[in-house]
Amino acid sequence: MKKIFCILFFCSSILSFSQQEKLKVGVVLSGGGAKGLAHIGVLKTIEEAGVHIDYIAGTSMGAIIGGLYASGYTAVELDSIVKNTNFNILIQDEIPRRSMTFYEKRNTERYALTLPFDNFKLGFPSGLSKGQNIYNLMSGLTVHLDNEKDFSKLPIPFFCVATDIETGEEVILDKGSLAKSVAASGAIPSLFSPVKIDGRLLIDGGVVNNYPVEELRRRGADVIIGVDVQDSLVNRKNLKGVFDIFTQVSNFRTIKDMKNKIPLTDIYIRPDIGPFTIMSFEEGTAIIDSGKVAGERQISALKQLAQKQETHVKPYHRKVMDTINLSRIELAGNTNYPRSFIMGRLRLKTPGKYSISQINESIDFLSATGNFDKINYFFTHDKGEDTYALNLNIDESENKTFLKLALHYDELYRSAALVNLTRKSSIFTNDVTSLDLIVGENIRYNFQYYIDKGYYWSIGVKSRFNSFDTPVDYKLIEEEVSEEGLNINRIDIDFKDFTNQFYVETLFRQVASLGLGAEHKYIKISSETINSNEEEQDVPGTEFENNHYYSAFAYLKYDSFDNKYYPKRGFYFNGDFHIYPFSSVHDFEEFSIAKAKIGYVFTPIRNLSFRLFSQTGFRIGDSDNQILDFLLGGYGNDLINNMVPFYGYDFVSLGGDSFIKGLVEVDAEIVKNNHVTLSANFANVRDDLYSSGNWFSMPDYTGYALGYGVETFLGPMEVKYSYSPEIEEGQWFFSLGFWF
């Protein structure tokens, strides 16, 4: 009898050990936007408890965190990734300024709203973001998987959930591209565009199943750890906007579903995410900590589970791949844009060795054209070699025509509304036609036709009409007035400029451009303040200028600023030379104008930037014509001809055929997108400044300014007070919106 009992005990021990060894633990991670970062804190606790995870399932942010964890990242590594990721850039699909050509920079810094307008039918984008930056991040982080298509063969088997936007069906993603799958699972409606996988348009899986515990159980998980970061219903006081109401409605179903899903969870963990929203990415550290605290509440249960598992497989050691040896580049999906155009924008030469960040930067170069809805890429390992092929699957945009809108106010042009019509591929595949119509107190227009040939010589045609009226110092136009003895300090002038250009330019690494061209300029300047015609008193006003000028020009630009209006780092140079051999002016003498501006911006302390600029210009050749002299005063960007902003003086207050100016600015970003700036500028401006040798002397003119600015979707909103000790007067400047 004792022998039989011992045999039965031994057999039961073997059976028990076998059951312990085969115990499968699954983790399910819910969606919740930024609140899903709490999953990382919970995963830290699971690791510390010694639990081995055999399966991970996730939805939306749970899919992103779960997918990275399943691919071999530790919770600590995920924490580091979050801390080093700018989620504003990630979500908004913001393309770094350094990745844009000068033409593309102008477009992004000029218009507040861009809408599809094909066949003269106004459309709306399928999402505020295409999700390209999220895809780039995930592709770079999962390159070590060697394009593994079967998610069950990942270091930890994984699946995620998405929703078919056409049928409303739940879609389980467990094969294909991991980066693309988690991007589809996290494609929040209206925020991100749908993701196309196997012919289906997919959006956020949270629409149908935000906590896929049932599917995880069906796949063999014996014990399930669930992390729930979904919203609770809020009272009416907290429903302050459309987005809050939309979130509340979407939570009705998920909260109801959790009544059935929680009982299917063996260890249920719910972090305290009440203080956060789905967009609270800037509070990532606090959210991760909330997950750690919630996980530690279950530490006892987690340690008991780890003991029951008894044995574990060896931990997976992720292969760190900071650089890739590229052997070739394979393209798919491009029909309208030739390989030469795409390769020219990528700037990747094969064979070659590139870092993941360099490859993502190349994808940004291609995305910046706006010609593609999505650019998916992956690497395939060359057999027997330590090299990889870069495979690009390109979704070309069907939109060719766009309507762009903007509003602006400043003290020179005053109120203005801009309506732009842009057409791509009008004649050639790589051309862009753009027309700005600016209506308001001063009518203006800008036309541009541009054939983009990347790093070859691109071709452009510009036409511009600009008009404004402003009071100017009487001394600047005194020689043009026939009447004498007038006791006038300032007079109102009406300024009209019509300019046409043909030019060619070539780029160097996106931030530098060299151009050559020819220009026709018509200038008319008049005033109704003075009547210089004594014989014809019924003809009002005086006409100071009404002539045509013809010139050839060359320019060299370098712009690595990270932001046009509030840069924090970078270098800037703009040099321009015009030679004027012909004019409609009687007894015209040939002359030239050279000018240059150089700037450097650095941020030694977080949110405290220093901007240093130096600017100069001079005329070469004897000419009595003062129309194209340098005119200093006022505040603004993109002023025409040789108008130069100068704090302390009103627009067009100082003039001469040569000048030199220095500017020092300190910019403190006191709150996100809120800037306080302190500025000081100094200048010498007069005729023959350099030939007289007085350019390197104490400045004749100084001005200081204190300003406050806010970055808005319309562009910067700024108010500045400036003061000059020479005239002992202050000037207020106010502007709203992008400058155009």
TAWOSUL-V291328 format. One record per residue. N is the residue number from 1. RES is the residue in one letter. PHI is phi in radians with two decimals (999 if undefined). Layout:
BEGIN
N_RES_PHI + N_RES_PHI
END
This chain:
BEGIN
1_M_999 + 2_K_-1.09 + 3_K_-1.11 + 4_I_-1.10 + 5_F_-1.10 + 6_C_-1.13 + 7_I_-1.12 + 8_L_-1.11 + 9_F_-1.12 + 10_F_-1.12 + 11_C_-1.15 + 12_S_-1.17 + 13_S_-1.15 + 14_I_-1.10 + 15_L_-1.09 + 16_S_-1.12 + 17_F_-1.11 + 18_S_-1.08 + 19_Q_-1.15 + 20_Q_-1.11 + 21_E_-1.18 + 22_K_-1.61 + 23_L_-1.10 + 24_K_-1.77 + 25_V_-1.93 + 26_G_-1.97 + 27_V_-2.13 + 28_V_-2.02 + 29_L_-2.07 + 30_S_-1.41 + 31_G_-1.43 + 32_G_2.97 + 33_G_1.08 + 34_A_-1.04 + 35_K_-1.12 + 36_G_-1.16 + 37_L_-1.11 + 38_A_-1.10 + 39_H_-1.00 + 40_I_-1.12 + 41_G_-1.09 + 42_V_-1.15 + 43_L_-1.08 + 44_K_-1.03 + 45_T_-1.15 + 46_I_-1.07 + 47_E_-1.12 + 48_E_-1.11 + 49_A_-1.31 + 50_G_1.54 + 51_V_-1.35 + 52_H_-1.65 + 53_I_-1.64 + 54_D_-1.76 + 55_Y_-2.75 + 56_I_-2.23 + 57_A_-2.26 + 58_G_-2.75 + 59_T_-2.30 + 60_S_1.00 + 61_M_-1.11 + 62_G_-1.09 + 63_A_-1.23 + 64_I_-1.16 + 65_I_-1.14 + 66_G_-1.11 + 67_G_-1.13 + 68_L_-1.17 + 69_Y_-1.14 + 70_A_-1.16 + 71_S_-1.45 + 72_G_2.10 + 73_Y_-1.44 + 74_T_-1.48 + 75_A_-1.11 + 76_V_-1.14 + 77_E_-1.14 + 78_L_-1.12 + 79_D_-1.03 + 80_S_-1.14 + 81_I_-1.07 + 82_V_-1.07 + 83_K_-1.17 + 84_N_-1.81 + 85_T_-1.96 + 86_N_-1.54 + 87_F_-1.24 + 88_N_-1.10 + 89_I_-1.16 + 90_L_-1.10 + 91_I_-1.31 + 92_Q_-1.40 + 93_D_1.00 + 94_E_-1.18 + 95_I_-1.59 + 96_P_-0.95 + 97_R_-1.05 + 98_R_-1.18 + 99_S_-1.58 + 100_M_-1.84 + 101_T_-1.28 + 102_F_-1.10 + 103_Y_-1.14 + 104_E_-1.22 + 105_K_-1.07 + 106_R_-1.03 + 107_N_-1.16 + 108_T_-1.28 + 109_E_-1.89 + 110_R_-2.30 + 111_Y_-2.02 + 112_A_-1.55 + 113_L_-2.48 + 114_T_-2.20 + 115_L_-2.29 + 116_P_-1.08 + 117_F_-2.53 + 118_D_-1.21 + 119_N_0.96 + 120_F_1.03 + 121_K_-1.98 + 122_L_-1.27 + 123_G_-2.11 + 124_F_-2.33 + 125_P_-1.14 + 126_S_-1.28 + 127_G_-2.92 + 128_L_-1.16 + 129_S_-2.38 + 130_K_-1.42 + 131_G_1.38 + 132_Q_-1.13 + 133_N_-1.18 + 134_I_-1.12 + 135_Y_-1.10 + 136_N_-1.02 + 137_L_-1.09 + 138_M_-1.15 + 139_S_-1.11 + 140_G_-1.16 + 141_L_-1.37 + 142_T_-1.99 + 143_V_-1.10 + 144_H_-1.20 + 145_L_-1.38 + 146_D_0.95 + 147_N_1.03 + 148_E_-1.09 + 149_K_-1.62 + 150_D_-1.72 + 151_F_-1.20 + 152_S_-1.28 + 153_K_-1.78 + 154_L_-1.20 + 155_P_-0.86 + 156_I_-2.24 + 157_P_-0.95 + 158_F_-2.58 + 159_F_-2.61 + 160_C_-2.39 + 161_V_-2.07 + 162_A_-2.28 + 163_T_-2.18 + 164_D_-1.31 + 165_I_-1.21 + 166_E_-1.45 + 167_T_-1.87 + 168_G_1.34 + 169_E_-1.41 + 170_E_-1.31 + 171_V_-2.12 + 172_I_-1.57 + 173_L_-1.85 + 174_D_-2.35 + 175_K_-2.54 + 176_G_1.79 + 177_S_-1.50 + 178_L_-1.10 + 179_A_-1.07 + 180_K_-1.21 + 181_S_-1.15 + 182_V_-1.24 + 183_A_-1.14 + 184_A_-1.17 + 185_S_-1.10 + 186_G_-1.78 + 187_A_-1.39 + 188_I_-1.05 + 189_P_-0.96 + 190_S_1.32 + 191_L_-1.52 + 192_F_-2.11 + 193_S_-1.21 + 194_P_-1.03 + 195_V_-1.93 + 196_K_-1.58 + 197_I_-2.34 + 198_D_0.92 + 199_G_1.42 + 200_R_-1.87 + 201_L_-1.60 + 202_L_-2.01 + 203_I_-2.27 + 204_D_-0.81 + 205_G_-1.17 + 206_G_-1.12 + 207_V_-1.12 + 208_V_-1.99 + 209_N_-2.74 + 210_N_-1.55 + 211_Y_-2.67 + 212_P_-1.35 + 213_V_-1.26 + 214_E_-1.10 + 215_E_-1.14 + 216_L_-1.14 + 217_R_-1.15 + 218_R_-1.13 + 219_R_-1.52 + 220_G_1.82 + 221_A_-1.29 + 222_D_-1.43 + 223_V_-2.20 + 224_I_-2.08 + 225_I_-1.75 + 226_G_-2.02 + 227_V_-2.05 + 228_D_-1.99 + 229_V_-2.09 + 230_Q_-1.33 + 231_D_-1.23 + 232_S_-1.72 + 233_L_-1.22 + 234_V_-1.99 + 235_N_-1.40 + 236_R_-1.07 + 237_K_-1.14 + 238_N_-1.65 + 239_L_-1.60 + 240_K_-1.77 + 241_G_-2.77 + 242_V_-1.07 + 243_F_-1.13 + 244_D_-1.11 + 245_I_-1.19 + 246_F_-1.04 + 247_T_-1.13 + 248_Q_-1.06 + 249_V_-1.11 + 250_S_-1.17 + 251_N_-1.40 + 252_F_-0.95 + 253_R_-1.25 + 254_T_-1.12 + 255_I_-1.18 + 256_K_-1.13 + 257_D_-1.10 + 258_M_-1.13 + 259_K_-1.09 + 260_N_-1.62 + 261_K_-1.48 + 262_I_-1.08 + 263_P_-1.09 + 264_L_-1.46 + 265_T_-1.80 + 266_D_-1.41 + 267_I_-2.16 + 268_Y_-1.73 + 269_I_-2.13 + 270_R_-2.20 + 271_P_-1.13 + 272_D_-1.44 + 273_I_-1.89 + 274_G_-0.98 + 275_P_-1.26 + 276_F_-1.97 + 277_T_-2.02 + 278_I_-1.23 + 279_M_-1.99 + 280_S_-1.46 + 281_F_-1.17 + 282_E_-1.19 + 283_E_-1.83 + 284_G_-0.97 + 285_T_-1.08 + 286_A_-1.15 + 287_I_-1.17 + 288_I_-1.06 + 289_D_-1.09 + 290_S_-1.12 + 291_G_-1.19 + 292_K_-1.12 + 293_V_-1.11 + 294_A_-1.14 + 295_G_-1.15 + 296_E_-1.19 + 297_R_-1.16 + 298_Q_-1.90 + 299_I_-1.07 + 300_S_-1.11 + 301_A_-1.12 + 302_L_-1.19 + 303_K_-1.18 + 304_Q_-1.10 + 305_L_-1.12 + 306_A_-1.08 + 307_Q_-1.16 + 308_K_-1.20 + 309_Q_-1.19 + 310_E_1.15 + 311_T_-2.06 + 312_H_-2.34 + 313_V_-1.30 + 314_K_-1.13 + 315_P_-1.10 + 316_Y_-1.39 + 317_H_-1.87 + 318_R_-1.20 + 319_K_-1.32 + 320_V_-1.43 + 321_M_-2.15 + 322_D_-1.43 + 323_T_-2.28 + 324_I_-2.22 + 325_N_-1.53 + 326_L_-1.50 + 327_S_-1.67 + 328_R_-2.87 + 329_I_-2.21 + 330_E_-1.86 + 331_L_-1.98 + 332_A_-2.57 + 333_G_1.67 + 334_N_-1.54 + 335_T_-2.05 + 336_N_-1.55 + 337_Y_-1.89 + 338_P_-1.20 + 339_R_-1.02 + 340_S_-1.08 + 341_F_-1.15 + 342_I_-1.14 + 343_M_-1.16 + 344_G_-1.11 + 345_R_-1.38 + 346_L_-1.20 + 347_R_1.07 + 348_L_-1.92 + 349_K_-1.79 + 350_T_-2.03 + 351_P_-1.23 + 352_G_-2.96 + 353_K_-1.94 + 354_Y_-2.36 + 355_S_-1.39 + 356_I_-1.07 + 357_S_-1.14 + 358_Q_-1.16 + 359_I_-1.20 + 360_N_-1.11 + 361_E_-1.14 + 362_S_-1.14 + 363_I_-1.11 + 364_D_-1.08 + 365_F_-0.99 + 366_L_-1.27 + 367_S_-1.13 + 368_A_-1.09 + 369_T_-1.18 + 370_G_1.31 + 371_N_-1.56 + 372_F_-2.29 + 373_D_-1.29 + 374_K_-2.69 + 375_I_-2.17 + 376_N_-1.72 + 377_Y_-2.47 + 378_F_-2.68 + 379_F_-1.95 + 380_T_-2.10 + 381_H_-1.41 + 382_D_-1.27 + 383_K_-1.08 + 384_G_1.30 + 385_E_-2.24 + 386_D_-1.66 + 387_T_-2.28 + 388_Y_-2.35 + 389_A_-1.76 + 390_L_-1.63 + 391_N_-1.85 + 392_L_-1.93 + 393_N_-1.85 + 394_I_-1.93 + 395_D_-1.79 + 396_E_-1.30 + 397_S_-1.23 + 398_E_-1.44 + 399_N_-1.42 + 400_K_-2.03 + 401_T_-2.10 + 402_F_-2.38 + 403_L_-1.87 + 404_K_-2.15 + 405_L_-2.28 + 406_A_-2.81 + 407_L_-2.23 + 408_H_-2.73 + 409_Y_-2.46 + 410_D_-2.64 + 411_E_-1.36 + 412_L_-1.65 + 413_Y_-1.55 + 414_R_1.06 + 415_S_-1.24 + 416_A_-2.71 + 417_A_-2.12 + 418_L_-1.96 + 419_V_-2.11 + 420_N_-2.08 + 421_L_-2.07 + 422_T_-2.08 + 423_R_-2.22 + 424_K_-1.76 + 425_S_1.00 + 426_S_-1.24 + 427_I_-2.04 + 428_F_-1.98 + 429_T_-1.04 + 430_N_-1.85 + 431_D_-1.87 + 432_V_-2.39 + 433_T_-1.99 + 434_S_-2.39 + 435_L_-2.28 + 436_D_-1.71 + 437_L_-2.02 + 438_I_-1.95 + 439_V_-2.03 + 440_G_2.78 + 441_E_-1.23 + 442_N_-2.32 + 443_I_-1.40 + 444_R_-2.52 + 445_Y_-2.63 + 446_N_-2.40 + 447_F_-2.15 + 448_Q_-2.57 + 449_Y_-2.11 + 450_Y_-2.39 + 451_I_-1.82 + 452_D_-1.52 + 453_K_-1.98 + 454_G_1.08 + 455_Y_-1.63 + 456_Y_-1.60 + 457_W_-1.42 + 458_S_-1.44 + 459_I_-2.13 + 460_G_-2.46 + 461_V_-2.27 + 462_K_-2.21 + 463_S_-2.50 + 464_R_-2.53 + 465_F_-2.13 + 466_N_-2.34 + 467_S_-2.54 + 468_F_-2.84 + 469_D_-2.22 + 470_T_-2.73 + 471_P_-1.29 + 472_V_-2.24 + 473_D_-1.15 + 474_Y_-1.03 + 475_K_-1.10 + 476_L_-1.22 + 477_I_-2.14 + 478_E_-1.03 + 479_E_-1.21 + 480_E_-1.48 + 481_V_-1.71 + 482_S_-1.38 + 483_E_-1.31 + 484_E_-2.09 + 485_G_1.32 + 486_L_-1.38 + 487_N_-1.67 + 488_I_-2.28 + 489_N_-1.61 + 490_R_-2.38 + 491_I_-2.25 + 492_D_-1.49 + 493_I_-2.11 + 494_D_-1.93 + 495_F_-1.97 + 496_K_-2.28 + 497_D_-2.35 + 498_F_-2.15 + 499_T_-2.22 + 500_N_-2.26 + 501_Q_-2.36 + 502_F_-2.16 + 503_Y_-2.63 + 504_V_-2.22 + 505_E_-2.59 + 506_T_-2.30 + 507_L_-1.87 + 508_F_-2.26 + 509_R_0.93 + 510_Q_1.19 + 511_V_-1.60 + 512_A_-2.20 + 513_S_-2.54 + 514_L_-2.08 + 515_G_-2.41 + 516_L_-2.37 + 517_G_-2.99 + 518_A_-2.19 + 519_E_-2.44 + 520_H_-2.04 + 521_K_-2.36 + 522_Y_-2.01 + 523_I_-2.19 + 524_K_-2.27 + 525_I_-2.26 + 526_S_-2.52 + 527_S_-2.56 + 528_E_-1.65 + 529_T_-1.22 + 530_I_-2.08 + 531_N_-1.92 + 532_S_-1.64 + 533_N_-1.75 + 534_E_-1.29 + 535_E_-1.41 + 536_E_-2.06 + 537_Q_-1.22 + 538_D_-1.40 + 539_V_-1.70 + 540_P_-1.37 + 541_G_1.48 + 542_T_-2.17 + 543_E_-1.87 + 544_F_-1.55 + 545_E_-2.67 + 546_N_-2.77 + 547_N_-2.51 + 548_H_-1.88 + 549_Y_-2.27 + 550_Y_-2.18 + 551_S_-2.59 + 552_A_-1.97 + 553_F_-2.50 + 554_A_-2.51 + 555_Y_-2.56 + 556_L_-2.36 + 557_K_-2.16 + 558_Y_-2.47 + 559_D_-2.53 + 560_S_-1.94 + 561_F_-1.04 + 562_D_-1.45 + 563_N_-2.71 + 564_K_-1.21 + 565_Y_-1.58 + 566_Y_-2.31 + 567_P_-1.19 + 568_K_-1.97 + 569_R_-2.79 + 570_G_2.28 + 571_F_-2.23 + 572_Y_-2.40 + 573_F_-2.57 + 574_N_-2.49 + 575_G_-1.98 + 576_D_-2.47 + 577_F_-2.34 + 578_H_-2.08 + 579_I_-2.03 + 580_Y_-1.91 + 581_P_-1.55 + 582_F_-2.33 + 583_S_-2.87 + 584_S_-1.46 + 585_V_-1.20 + 586_H_-1.18 + 587_D_0.99 + 588_F_-1.26 + 589_E_-2.00 + 590_E_-1.05 + 591_F_-2.62 + 592_S_-2.33 + 593_I_-2.28 + 594_A_-2.08 + 595_K_-2.64 + 596_A_-2.71 + 597_K_-2.40 + 598_I_-2.29 + 599_G_-2.59 + 600_Y_-2.46 + 601_V_-2.21 + 602_F_-2.50 + 603_T_-2.26 + 604_P_-1.23 + 605_I_-2.18 + 606_R_-0.93 + 607_N_1.19 + 608_L_-2.24 + 609_S_-1.98 + 610_F_-2.09 + 611_R_-2.11 + 612_L_-2.11 + 613_F_-2.31 + 614_S_-2.35 + 615_Q_-2.53 + 616_T_-2.63 + 617_G_-2.91 + 618_F_-2.77 + 619_R_-1.76 + 620_I_-2.01 + 621_G_1.88 + 622_D_-1.46 + 623_S_-2.66 + 624_D_-1.50 + 625_N_-1.29 + 626_Q_-1.81 + 627_I_-1.08 + 628_L_-1.73 + 629_D_-1.15 + 630_F_-1.44 + 631_L_-2.10 + 632_L_-1.80 + 633_G_2.42 + 634_G_1.44 + 635_Y_-2.41 + 636_G_2.80 + 637_N_-2.05 + 638_D_1.02 + 639_L_-1.23 + 640_I_-1.49 + 641_N_0.87 + 642_N_-1.94 + 643_M_-1.38 + 644_V_-2.22 + 645_P_-1.11 + 646_F_-2.70 + 647_Y_-1.14 + 648_G_1.73 + 649_Y_-2.28 + 650_D_-1.26 + 651_F_-0.97 + 652_V_0.93 + 653_S_-1.77 + 654_L_-2.12 + 655_G_-2.58 + 656_G_3.08 + 657_D_-1.49 + 658_S_-2.74 + 659_F_-2.77 + 660_I_-2.50 + 661_K_-2.45 + 662_G_-2.19 + 663_L_-2.42 + 664_V_-2.17 + 665_E_-2.33 + 666_V_-2.06 + 667_D_-2.09 + 668_A_-1.92 + 669_E_-1.49 + 670_I_-1.19 + 671_V_-2.37 + 672_K_-0.89 + 673_N_1.20 + 674_N_-2.05 + 675_H_-2.16 + 676_V_-1.95 + 677_T_-2.10 + 678_L_-2.10 + 679_S_-2.22 + 680_A_-2.48 + 681_N_-2.24 + 682_F_-2.41 + 683_A_-2.72 + 684_N_-2.08 + 685_V_-2.52 + 686_R_-3.00 + 687_D_-1.30 + 688_D_0.94 + 689_L_-1.07 + 690_Y_-1.36 + 691_S_-1.22 + 692_S_-1.44 + 693_G_1.39 + 694_N_-1.62 + 695_W_-1.24 + 696_F_-1.73 + 697_S_-2.62 + 698_M_-1.02 + 699_P_-1.16 + 700_D_-1.39 + 701_Y_-2.29 + 702_T_-2.36 + 703_G_-2.77 + 704_Y_-2.32 + 705_A_-2.58 + 706_L_-2.12 + 707_G_-2.37 + 708_Y_-2.30 + 709_G_-2.39 + 710_V_-2.24 + 711_E_-1.43 + 712_T_-2.14 + 713_F_-1.19 + 714_L_-1.43 + 715_G_2.07 + 716_P_-1.21 + 717_M_-1.89 + 718_E_-2.33 + 719_V_-2.33 + 720_K_-2.36 + 721_Y_-1.99 + 722_S_-2.11 + 723_Y_-2.56 + 724_S_-2.09 + 725_P_-1.23 + 726_E_-1.21 + 727_I_-1.75 + 728_E_0.92 + 729_E_-2.33 + 730_G_-1.88 + 731_Q_-2.30 + 732_W_-1.76 + 733_F_-2.22 + 734_F_-2.29 + 735_S_-2.52 + 736_L_-2.42 + 737_G_1.67 + 738_F_-1.08 + 739_W_-1.41 + 740_F_-2.61
END
